[in-house]
Amino acid sequence: MRMRVYSTVVLGAVLSLLGSAVFAQQENIPGQRAFPVLQDGFKFIPGTWTTYDVFDKTKNESYRMKIAALAKETVAGKPGSWLEIEVEMKDSPAIVTSILAEETPNGPGRIEKAIVQVKGMSPFTIPRKYLEGQDQQVGEFKPAHIVKKLGSGKITRAGKTIDTLSVEAENDKGEKVRAIVSLQILPIALYEAETSDLKMTAADWGAGAKTKIDGVPIPFFLWIIEQVANGLTIKK
């Protein structure tokens, strides 16, 4: 009996060290991408979705990102919504992040819960320390307010014609955002946005979005152990 307990403790310590090593090497939770949202632009309408072609200027890489608003749920007595961001990169499995956040005029506010799933692997829950403060890695929305309206127009894409407004915006850090806004493209009402870090352009949009999280989420630590067991490396 004593030997069994000792073995369990040793095994737990080894797994803990392995998990810590993998996480230290991985550095970031996979699939996380920050993007701008305009004040009063985010509309929490369940089922709405937009797919964006994104170019990351800092990493010189392109990827596709789908943003969707899902079911509504109360968060600490306040209106909240489940949001989902799917990132697809070349030669890497798709990664879905599902977030329950408070609804605010500036877009998603305090994040209550988050689940991440790499295609082909188990979904996992995100510890609170990575949802807020200096350690935040999930749900890094960058709200900006419009400082100048440049003009209106129409754009046709994916067989759909939308009314647009070109604007200049600025976030709390003084970073500039050039954007083409359309309330016909939800949930974030952006046809195009460009900052010093990225450029994103809508490829398609619509309604009827449903969650792509498949299976019962496991704790983050167990997911790390699963990576160790499978010997997998996920592109961030």
N, C-alpha and C positions, 0 to 999 in steps of 0.2 A: 504493500500500500504506500509506504514512504517513498519507494523507488518510483512509483507511478506519478505521485505528486511532484517529485523532483524533476522527472522527465517533462511533465506538463509545463512547469515553470521555465525550464531551460528552453523548450520549444517556443513558448510565448516570447521569451527574451530574444531568441534568434529571429523570429518573425518580425518583432518590433524593430530590431536593428536593420533588417532587410528592407522593411517598409520605409523606414526613415531614409535609408540610403537611396532608394528609388525615388522618393519624393524630392529629396535634395537635388538629385541629378535632373529630375524632370522640371523643377523650378516652378512651373505654372500648371494650373488645372487646364487640361487640354480643351481646345476649341473656343477659348474666350477672346472676343473681339469687341473693343469699345467703338461706339459710333455716336454721331451727334443727333440730338433731338431738339426741335425748336419749341420755345415756350408757347403753350396753348395749341401746339400742333398735334401732340400725341392723342389719338382717339381710342379709347378702350372699348372697341366694338367687337364682341365675340365672333370669331370665325374669319375676321379679315386678315389678309396676308399680303406681303409683297416680297418678291425675290430681287435681290440686288447683285449686280456685278461690281466687285470691289477691287480696287488696286491699292495695295499698301505701299506707300512711297518709301517708308523707312526700311522695309524688308525687301522691296523690289519684287513683290509677288502678288499674284491675282488669286481671288477665290470668289465663290458664290455664297451669299448669305440670305437666308429666308427668315423674315421676322413676322410673327403671327400673334394675334391676341386670341386667347382661348376663354375658358370659363371665368366668371366672376366669383369672388369669395371674399368674405369679410376678413380684414386684417386688423387685429387689436381694436375692434369696434368701428373701423373705418372701411370705406369701399376699397376693394382690392381686386386684382385680376391676375390670372395665370398668363404669362407671356412665354413664347418659345422662340429661340434663335437657333437656326441650323446652319452650320458652316461646312461647306464642301471644298476641299482643296485637292489639287492634282496629286495622284499617287498616295492618297491618305484616306482612311475611312471617314465618312460623314460623322459629325459630332453635334448632338442636340443638347441644348441647355434650356430647361424649363424653370421658370422663375415665378414665384408668387410675390407680388409687390403691391404696395399701397398706391392708389391712384392719386396723382396730384396734377395741378395745372402745368407743371414743368415736365410731365411724363411720369415714369415709374419712380416712386419714392422709396421708403424703407423696404428692404427685401426681407420677407418673412421666411421663405423656404427656397431651396434651389436643388434641382436634380440634373445630373449630367449623364449622357449615355454616348459612348463611342460605338458606332455600328458594329454589331457582332459580339459585343461584350455586355456585361451586366450594367444596368443603370446604377448610379450611386448618389447618395445625398451629400451635400456640401456642409461642412461644419460652419457654425455662425462666424467664426473669426475671419473666414474668407468672404463674408458677405458685407462687411462694413469696415470702416477705419482704414488704417495704413496697410493692413494685410488684405484688403479687398481685392478679389480676383474675378468675381462673378458679378455680372450686371453693372458694368461700368458705363452707364449712360452719361453723355456729356451735354447737358441742357444749355441752350444758347438763346438769346433774345434778339429779335430783329432790330437793327439800327437804321436800315435804309431799304426802301422798296424801289426796285429798279425798273419794273415794268411787267405787264401781263402779256399772255399769249396763249397759244394752243400747241400741244405736242401729240403726235400719233406714235404709238409704240405697241407692239403685240396686237395690232388690229384694233386698238382702242384710242380714242381721242379724248384728251383731258384739258381742262382749263388750268393754267399755271400762273404763278407769280414768282419772278426772280427777285431775290433779296440778298442783302448782306447782313450777317448776324455776328454776334460776339458772345463768348461765354464768360464766366466769372473770372477767368485767368487772363482775359484780354485776347484770347486766341480767336482768329477770324474764321468765319464760315461763309462760303458762297453757296447759295442753295436755290433750287427751283422747287417751289412748294405747290402742292395740289391736294385739296381736300377729297379728291376722288381716289387717292392712293393711300390706303390705310394699312396698318394702324399709325404710322409715324408721319403721314402727310408729306413725304419727301419724294420727289421724282429724282432729284440729283442733289448731292451735297459734296463739297470739296473743302478740305482743310489742309494744313501743312503736312499732315500725316497720311491722308487717304483721299480717294475719290470713289464715290459710290453712285451708281446709276440704276434705276429700276429697269428690270428686264420683263417682269410680268407681275400681275396683282389680281386679287379676286376675293372670294368669300368661301366659306365652308371648311376652313382649316380645322384640323383635329390634331391632338397630341401625337407625336412620333415616339414618345417614350414607351418602350415595350418591355414588360416584366416588372417585377417588384424591386424597388431600389434597395441596395445594400449600403451599409455604412462605408464612408470614404476609406477608412483604414483597411477594411476587408477587400475593397477594390484594388488598393495598392498591393496587397498580398496576392491577389489574383494575377496582377501584372507580373509579379515576381515568378509565380508558378508557370505562367504561360510564356515568360521571356519576351514580352512585347514592348515595343517602343512606339509611342504615339507622337506624331508631329504636332507641335503646339501652334 
